[in-house]
Amino acid sequence: MSAHKPSLSFWQIVNMNFGFFGIQYSFGLQQTAINPIYSFLHADPEQLPILNLAGPMTGLLIQPLIGALSDKTWHPRWGRRKPYFLIGAIFCSLCLFAFPFSSTLWMAVGLLWILDAANNTAMEPYRAFVADKLPASQYGMGFLTQSFFTGLGITLANLSLFFFQGNILGQSASGIPYWAYGSFFVGAVCSITSVLWSLYTTPEIPPTEQELAYIRDNKHGALQPFIEIADAIKNMPKAMWQLALVYLFQWYALFIYWQYCSHSIAQSVWKTNSVDNPALYEEAVGWTGLINGWYNIVTFLSAFGLVLLAKKYGPKKVHFMCLILAGLGLLAFANIENKHLLFAPMTGFGIAWASMMGVPYMLVVGSIPKERFGVYMGIINMMIVIPMIIQTLSFGAIYKHLLGSNPGVAIMVAGGMLLVAAAAVLRIQVKQTDEEVRVMGGGH
């Protein structure tokens, strides 16, 4: 990463981030299709949080580890971040292909663990890749291009569920509808091909002599990455600790939504649940795919607009307002009985999702040492997954004993938590990068 990195064109930034599309298509299936498949395999609703432990646990273990390893990786042919993109994408595609063939609940759970490990291996270096390749003046465009592809990938994943449900009938012996197979097969193709496109079109910037010396100083011991992570946490910038508080409420809330959105819609619109009327619940799952597809359409339509707003008003104000939109949207969501009106609160949620995928990185990137981008991007992911782990371990009991197994109330709790997260955003002290300071001061 040279001191003065050249600016890239719009299409170069699109090409380098295109692999994010396939990764997020997979995450879209996880958000909308995995929990219904668990239900088709006879999981009880209060089991859903613990059955989703794979995502946060693999993120906690793998993303910072991959970040630390990629910081200390360089190969003249394969690069620094690219080997991790490719390995993750290959295993992700294999798991997506196998997932709908799950014959038991625990087979599906096991495949989810492998799938999440692969996704995290591919995704973590992408955050560092933006910081590696782009000058500070283009960080916003780089991170929010990833938001665009997040929205596009998850949108197509969700719409594929709705499309295939209307065109493929029948179900397997284990009870999984055949329309689910189509979505997972498309995801398997998207995952590997999109990453290969980014690998083909985007060269990595060779390290400077100083960075090569930093890489050579690595003793390559088995414990070295863990020592690197512990040291990075010990010396973590204050802004990242402040972001951790935002993420505690933000990601706990999002995990509640993804687990219970189909059950909430079944309750409020169809007046049923997955146990009493599985056929109507299946309709609710299809509509959930459409609703989640819509908020991700809003995400990719609004992502580049947020670049302009963040430049004009600052990333802190933008993320604050987006979280307010999402929180109020979820408070309304659980009380809407007309399925078509559900698109309204999901519009605000989609704008917020675009912000969540890009703006928080703009809040802290100026505080992060350049040679440690990988490990700190992994630590930011730890801030995402620790709230998810807390949610998976705690919310099943909360849902059953405090919320009366009411999915609508669960969604409203999530809305309230997003409002608390918005308040916490105001505490973050944003530091400009050295390059931004030079630009503001008229330097070169």
C-alpha positions as CSV (number, residue, x, y, z in Angstrom):
1,M,0.0,0.0,0.0
2,S,1.8,3.0,-1.2
3,A,1.7,6.4,0.6
4,H,0.0,8.1,-2.3
5,K,-2.5,5.6,-3.8
6,P,-4.0,6.6,-7.2
7,S,-7.7,7.3,-7.4
8,L,-9.7,4.6,-9.1
9,S,-12.5,5.1,-11.6
10,F,-16.1,4.3,-10.7
11,W,-16.0,1.1,-12.7
12,Q,-12.7,0.0,-11.2
13,I,-14.3,0.4,-7.7
14,V,-17.3,-1.6,-8.9
15,N,-15.1,-4.4,-10.3
16,M,-13.0,-4.7,-7.1
17,N,-16.2,-5.0,-5.0
18,F,-18.2,-7.2,-7.3
19,G,-17.2,-10.3,-5.3
20,F,-19.1,-8.8,-2.4
21,F,-22.3,-9.5,-4.4
22,G,-21.9,-13.3,-4.3
23,I,-20.9,-13.2,-0.6
24,Q,-24.0,-11.2,0.2
25,Y,-26.3,-13.3,-1.9
26,S,-25.3,-16.1,0.5
27,F,-26.0,-14.0,3.5
28,G,-29.4,-13.0,2.0
29,L,-30.3,-16.7,1.9
30,Q,-29.2,-17.0,5.5
31,Q,-31.3,-14.1,6.6
32,T,-34.5,-15.3,4.9
33,A,-34.3,-19.0,4.0
34,I,-32.3,-20.7,6.8
35,N,-34.8,-20.2,9.6
36,P,-37.8,-21.3,7.6
37,I,-35.8,-24.4,6.5
38,Y,-35.2,-25.1,10.2
39,S,-38.9,-24.7,10.7
40,F,-39.6,-27.1,7.8
41,L,-37.3,-29.6,9.6
42,H,-39.5,-29.2,12.7
43,A,-37.5,-26.7,14.8
44,D,-39.5,-24.9,17.5
45,P,-39.5,-21.1,17.2
46,E,-37.8,-20.7,20.6
47,Q,-34.9,-22.8,19.3
48,L,-34.1,-20.4,16.4
49,P,-31.7,-18.1,18.3
50,I,-29.5,-21.0,19.5
51,L,-29.6,-22.7,16.1
52,N,-28.2,-19.4,14.6
53,L,-25.1,-19.5,16.8
54,A,-23.0,-20.5,13.8
55,G,-22.9,-17.1,12.2
56,P,-21.7,-15.0,15.2
57,M,-19.4,-17.7,16.5
58,T,-17.6,-18.2,13.2
59,G,-17.4,-14.5,12.8
60,L,-15.9,-14.1,16.2
61,L,-13.3,-16.7,15.6
62,I,-12.5,-16.4,11.9
63,Q,-12.7,-12.8,10.8
64,P,-10.1,-11.3,13.2
65,L,-7.9,-14.4,12.6
66,I,-8.1,-14.0,8.8
67,G,-7.6,-10.3,9.2
68,A,-4.4,-10.8,11.2
69,L,-3.2,-13.5,8.7
70,S,-3.9,-11.4,5.6
71,D,-2.0,-8.4,7.1
72,K,1.0,-10.6,7.3
73,T,0.5,-12.3,3.9
74,W,2.1,-11.4,0.6
75,H,2.7,-13.4,-2.5
76,P,3.8,-11.8,-5.8
77,R,1.2,-13.8,-7.8
78,W,-1.6,-14.4,-5.3
79,G,-1.4,-11.1,-3.4
80,R,-2.5,-10.3,0.2
81,R,-6.3,-10.5,0.5
82,K,-7.1,-12.5,-2.7
83,P,-6.2,-16.0,-1.5
84,Y,-8.8,-15.7,1.3
85,F,-11.5,-14.4,-1.1
86,L,-11.0,-17.5,-3.2
87,I,-10.8,-20.2,-0.5
88,G,-13.9,-18.8,1.2
89,A,-15.9,-18.6,-2.0
90,I,-15.1,-22.2,-3.0
91,F,-16.4,-23.6,0.3
92,C,-19.3,-21.2,0.3
93,S,-20.5,-22.5,-3.1
94,L,-20.2,-26.1,-2.0
95,C,-22.2,-25.6,1.1
96,L,-25.0,-23.6,-0.7
97,F,-25.3,-26.5,-3.1
98,A,-25.6,-29.1,-0.4
99,F,-27.9,-27.1,2.0
100,P,-31.3,-27.9,0.6
101,F,-30.4,-31.6,0.6
102,S,-30.4,-31.5,4.5
103,S,-32.3,-34.5,5.7
104,T,-32.3,-33.6,9.4
105,L,-32.2,-30.4,11.5
106,W,-28.7,-31.1,12.7
107,M,-27.4,-31.7,9.2
108,A,-28.7,-28.2,8.3
109,V,-27.1,-26.8,11.4
110,G,-23.8,-28.4,10.6
111,L,-23.8,-27.1,7.0
112,L,-24.6,-23.6,8.3
113,W,-21.4,-23.7,10.5
114,I,-19.3,-24.5,7.5
115,L,-21.1,-22.0,5.3
116,D,-20.6,-19.2,7.8
117,A,-17.0,-20.1,8.2
118,A,-16.5,-19.8,4.5
119,N,-18.4,-16.6,4.2
120,N,-16.4,-15.0,6.9
121,T,-13.1,-16.1,5.3
122,A,-14.2,-14.4,2.1
123,M,-15.8,-11.3,3.5
124,E,-13.3,-10.0,6.1
125,P,-10.4,-9.2,3.7
126,Y,-12.9,-7.2,1.6
127,R,-13.1,-4.4,4.1
128,A,-9.3,-4.3,4.3
129,F,-9.1,-4.5,0.5
130,V,-10.9,-1.1,0.2
131,A,-8.5,0.5,2.7
132,D,-5.5,-1.1,0.8
133,K,-6.5,0.0,-2.7
134,L,-8.2,3.4,-2.3
135,P,-7.0,6.8,-1.2
136,A,-8.9,8.2,1.9
137,S,-10.9,10.5,-0.4
138,Q,-12.5,7.4,-1.9
139,Y,-13.1,5.4,1.2
140,G,-16.8,6.4,1.3
141,M,-17.3,5.3,-2.3
142,G,-15.5,2.0,-1.6
143,F,-17.4,1.1,1.5
144,L,-20.8,2.2,0.2
145,T,-20.2,0.3,-3.1
146,Q,-20.0,-2.7,-0.8
147,S,-23.4,-1.5,0.6
148,F,-24.7,-1.4,-3.0
149,F,-23.7,-5.0,-3.6
150,T,-25.0,-6.0,-0.2
151,G,-28.4,-4.7,-1.2
152,L,-28.2,-6.2,-4.7
153,G,-27.1,-9.7,-3.5
154,I,-29.6,-9.9,-0.7
155,T,-32.3,-8.6,-2.9
156,L,-31.8,-11.2,-5.6
157,A,-31.6,-13.9,-2.9
158,N,-34.9,-12.9,-1.4
159,L,-36.7,-12.4,-4.8
160,S,-35.4,-15.8,-5.9
161,L,-37.3,-17.3,-3.0
162,F,-40.5,-15.6,-4.0
163,F,-40.0,-16.4,-7.7
164,F,-39.2,-20.1,-7.3
165,Q,-42.0,-20.6,-4.8
166,G,-44.4,-19.6,-7.5
167,N,-42.9,-21.8,-10.1
168,I,-41.6,-25.0,-8.4
169,L,-44.0,-27.3,-6.6
170,G,-43.5,-30.2,-4.2
171,Q,-41.2,-31.0,-1.4
172,S,-38.4,-33.5,-0.4
173,A,-38.9,-36.4,1.9
174,S,-37.5,-34.3,4.7
175,G,-40.1,-31.6,4.2
176,I,-38.0,-28.9,2.5
177,P,-39.9,-27.4,-0.5
178,Y,-38.3,-27.8,-3.9
179,W,-38.5,-24.1,-4.6
180,A,-35.8,-23.6,-1.9
181,Y,-33.4,-25.7,-4.0
182,G,-33.5,-23.2,-6.9
183,S,-32.4,-20.3,-4.7
184,F,-29.5,-22.2,-3.1
185,F,-28.3,-23.5,-6.5
186,V,-28.3,-19.9,-7.9
187,G,-26.4,-18.7,-4.8
188,A,-23.8,-21.4,-5.3
189,V,-23.1,-20.1,-8.8
190,C,-23.1,-16.4,-7.8
191,S,-20.7,-16.9,-4.9
192,I,-17.8,-18.3,-6.9
193,T,-18.3,-16.4,-10.2
194,S,-18.5,-13.0,-8.6
195,V,-15.4,-13.5,-6.5
196,L,-13.5,-14.8,-9.6
197,W,-14.5,-11.6,-11.5
198,S,-13.0,-9.4,-8.8
199,L,-9.9,-11.5,-8.7
200,Y,-9.5,-11.3,-12.5
201,T,-10.1,-7.5,-12.8
202,T,-8.4,-6.1,-9.8
203,P,-4.7,-6.3,-9.0
204,E,-3.5,-5.7,-5.5
205,I,-1.0,-3.0,-4.7
206,P,2.4,-4.4,-3.7
207,P,3.5,-3.6,-0.2
208,T,6.1,-0.9,0.4
209,E,9.5,-1.8,1.8
210,Q,8.3,-0.7,5.2
211,E,5.3,-3.0,5.0
212,L,7.4,-5.9,3.7
213,A,9.6,-5.4,6.7
214,Y,6.5,-5.5,8.9
215,I,5.5,-8.8,7.2
216,R,8.9,-10.3,7.6
217,D,9.0,-9.5,11.3
218,N,6.2,-11.9,11.8
219,K,7.6,-15.0,13.5
220,H,5.0,-17.2,11.7
221,G,4.4,-19.1,15.0
222,A,1.0,-20.7,15.5
223,L,0.1,-18.2,18.2
224,Q,1.3,-15.1,16.3
225,P,-2.1,-14.2,14.9
226,F,-3.7,-14.4,18.3
227,I,-1.0,-12.3,19.8
228,E,-1.6,-9.8,17.0
229,I,-5.3,-9.7,17.8
230,A,-4.8,-9.3,21.5
231,D,-2.3,-6.5,21.0
232,A,-4.6,-4.7,18.5
233,I,-7.5,-4.9,21.1
234,K,-5.2,-3.6,23.8
235,N,-4.3,-0.6,21.7
236,M,-7.7,-0.1,20.0
237,P,-8.6,3.5,19.2
238,K,-11.3,5.2,21.3
239,A,-13.6,5.6,18.4
240,M,-13.8,1.8,18.0
241,W,-14.8,1.3,21.6
242,Q,-17.5,3.9,21.1
243,L,-18.7,2.1,17.9
244,A,-18.8,-1.2,19.9
245,L,-21.6,0.3,22.1
246,V,-23.6,1.2,19.0
247,Y,-23.1,-2.3,17.6
248,L,-24.2,-4.0,20.8
249,F,-27.7,-2.7,20.4
250,Q,-27.7,-2.5,16.5
251,W,-26.8,-6.1,15.8
252,Y,-28.7,-7.7,18.7
253,A,-31.8,-6.0,17.2
254,L,-31.0,-7.2,13.6
255,F,-30.6,-10.8,14.7
256,I,-34.0,-10.6,16.4
257,Y,-35.6,-9.3,13.2
258,W,-34.1,-11.9,10.9
259,Q,-35.1,-14.8,13.2
260,Y,-38.7,-13.7,13.7
261,C,-39.8,-11.6,10.7
262,S,-41.5,-14.5,9.0
263,H,-43.3,-15.5,12.2
264,S,-44.3,-11.9,12.9
265,I,-45.8,-11.6,9.4
266,A,-47.6,-14.9,9.7
267,Q,-49.1,-13.6,13.0
268,S,-50.1,-10.1,11.9
269,V,-51.2,-10.7,8.3
270,W,-52.2,-14.4,8.2
271,K,-53.3,-14.7,11.8
272,T,-51.5,-18.0,12.2
273,N,-48.1,-19.6,13.0
274,S,-45.8,-22.3,11.7
275,V,-47.2,-25.0,13.9
276,D,-51.0,-24.5,13.5
277,N,-51.0,-24.0,9.8
278,P,-47.7,-24.8,8.0
279,A,-49.2,-24.1,4.5
280,L,-50.1,-20.5,5.5
281,Y,-46.8,-20.1,7.2
282,E,-45.1,-21.1,3.9
283,E,-47.0,-18.2,2.2
284,A,-45.7,-15.9,5.0
285,V,-42.2,-17.1,4.2
286,G,-42.6,-16.2,0.6
287,W,-43.9,-12.8,1.4
288,T,-41.0,-12.3,3.9
289,G,-38.7,-12.9,1.0
290,L,-40.5,-10.2,-1.0
291,I,-40.4,-7.8,2.0
292,N,-36.7,-8.4,2.6
293,G,-36.0,-8.2,-1.1
294,W,-37.6,-4.8,-1.1
295,Y,-35.6,-3.3,1.7
296,N,-32.4,-4.5,0.0
297,I,-33.6,-2.9,-3.3
298,V,-33.8,0.3,-1.3
299,T,-30.3,-0.4,0.0
300,F,-28.6,-0.6,-3.3
301,L,-30.7,2.4,-4.6
302,S,-29.7,4.6,-1.7
303,A,-26.1,3.5,-1.1
304,F,-24.5,6.0,-3.4
305,G,-26.8,8.8,-2.2
306,L,-25.5,8.1,1.3
307,V,-21.9,8.8,-0.1
308,L,-23.0,12.4,-0.9
309,L,-24.9,12.9,2.4
310,A,-21.9,11.6,4.4
311,K,-19.6,14.0,2.6
312,K,-22.0,17.0,3.2
313,Y,-23.2,16.3,6.8
314,G,-20.7,13.8,8.1
315,P,-21.0,10.0,8.6
316,K,-22.1,10.4,12.3
317,K,-25.3,12.4,11.5
318,V,-26.1,10.1,8.6
319,H,-25.9,6.9,10.6
320,F,-27.8,8.5,13.5
321,M,-30.8,9.4,11.2
322,C,-30.7,6.0,9.5
323,L,-30.9,4.1,12.7
324,I,-33.9,6.3,13.8
325,L,-35.6,5.3,10.5
326,A,-35.0,1.6,11.1
327,G,-36.1,1.7,14.7
328,L,-39.4,3.5,14.0
329,G,-39.9,1.1,11.1
330,L,-39.7,-2.0,13.2
331,L,-42.0,-0.5,15.9
332,A,-44.6,-0.1,13.2
333,F,-43.9,-3.4,11.3
334,A,-45.3,-5.8,13.9
335,N,-48.7,-3.9,14.0
336,I,-49.4,-3.9,10.3
337,E,-52.1,-6.3,9.2
338,N,-52.1,-5.4,5.4
339,K,-49.3,-7.3,3.8
340,H,-48.8,-4.5,1.2
341,L,-48.3,-1.8,3.8
342,L,-45.3,-3.7,5.2
343,F,-43.2,-2.2,2.4
344,A,-43.5,1.3,4.0
345,P,-41.5,0.6,7.2
346,M,-39.1,-1.6,5.2
347,T,-38.2,1.4,3.1
348,G,-36.6,3.2,6.0
349,F,-35.0,-0.1,7.2
350,G,-33.4,-0.5,3.7
351,I,-31.8,3.0,3.9
352,A,-30.5,2.1,7.3
353,W,-29.2,-1.2,6.1
354,A,-27.2,0.7,3.4
355,S,-25.7,2.8,6.2
356,M,-24.9,-0.1,8.4
357,M,-22.9,-1.8,5.7
358,G,-20.7,1.2,4.9
359,V,-20.9,4.3,7.1
360,P,-19.6,2.8,10.4
361,Y,-16.3,2.0,8.7
362,M,-16.1,5.7,7.7
363,L,-16.5,6.6,11.4
364,V,-13.4,4.7,12.5
365,V,-11.1,4.2,9.5
366,G,-9.2,7.5,10.2
367,S,-8.2,6.1,13.6
368,I,-6.8,2.8,12.4
369,P,-3.1,2.4,11.6
370,K,-2.7,1.5,7.9
371,E,-0.5,-1.5,8.4
372,R,-3.2,-3.1,10.7
373,F,-6.3,-2.6,8.5
374,G,-6.9,-6.3,8.3
375,V,-6.8,-7.1,11.9
376,Y,-8.9,-4.1,12.9
377,M,-11.5,-4.8,10.3
378,G,-11.7,-8.3,11.9
379,I,-12.1,-6.8,15.3
380,I,-14.9,-4.6,14.0
381,N,-16.6,-7.8,13.0
382,M,-16.1,-9.1,16.6
383,M,-18.1,-6.1,17.7
384,I,-20.9,-7.3,15.3
385,V,-20.9,-11.0,16.3
386,I,-20.5,-10.7,20.1
387,P,-24.0,-9.0,20.3
388,M,-25.3,-11.8,18.0
389,I,-23.8,-14.5,20.3
390,I,-25.4,-12.7,23.3
391,Q,-28.7,-12.7,21.4
392,T,-28.5,-16.4,20.5
393,L,-27.8,-17.4,24.0
394,S,-30.2,-15.1,25.8
395,F,-33.2,-14.3,23.5
396,G,-34.8,-17.8,23.4
397,A,-35.6,-17.6,27.1
398,I,-36.6,-13.9,26.8
399,Y,-38.9,-14.8,23.9
400,K,-40.6,-17.6,25.7
401,H,-40.8,-16.4,29.3
402,L,-40.9,-12.5,29.0
403,L,-42.5,-11.9,25.6
404,G,-45.0,-14.8,25.8
405,S,-43.6,-16.4,22.5
406,N,-45.1,-13.4,20.6
407,P,-43.0,-12.7,17.5
408,G,-44.6,-9.3,17.0
409,V,-43.4,-8.1,20.4
410,A,-40.0,-9.5,19.6
411,I,-39.8,-7.3,16.5
412,M,-40.9,-4.2,18.6
413,V,-38.1,-4.9,21.1
414,A,-35.7,-4.9,18.1
415,G,-37.1,-1.5,17.0
416,G,-36.5,0.0,20.5
417,M,-32.9,-1.3,20.5
418,L,-32.2,0.4,17.2
419,L,-33.3,3.7,18.7
420,V,-30.9,3.2,21.6
421,A,-28.1,2.4,19.1
422,A,-28.9,5.7,17.3
423,A,-28.4,7.6,20.6
424,A,-25.1,5.9,21.1
425,V,-23.8,7.0,17.6
426,L,-23.7,10.6,18.9
427,R,-21.0,9.7,21.4
428,I,-18.5,8.6,18.6
429,Q,-15.6,11.0,18.1
430,V,-14.6,10.8,14.4
431,K,-11.0,11.3,13.5
432,Q,-10.0,12.4,10.0
433,T,-7.3,10.5,8.1
434,D,-4.0,12.3,7.5
435,E,-4.9,12.5,3.8
436,E,-8.3,14.1,4.6
437,V,-6.5,16.7,6.8
438,R,-4.1,17.5,3.9
439,V,-7.0,17.9,1.5
440,M,-9.0,20.1,3.9
441,G,-5.9,22.2,4.4
442,G,-5.2,22.5,0.7
443,G,-2.2,20.2,0.8
444,H,-1.2,17.5,-1.8
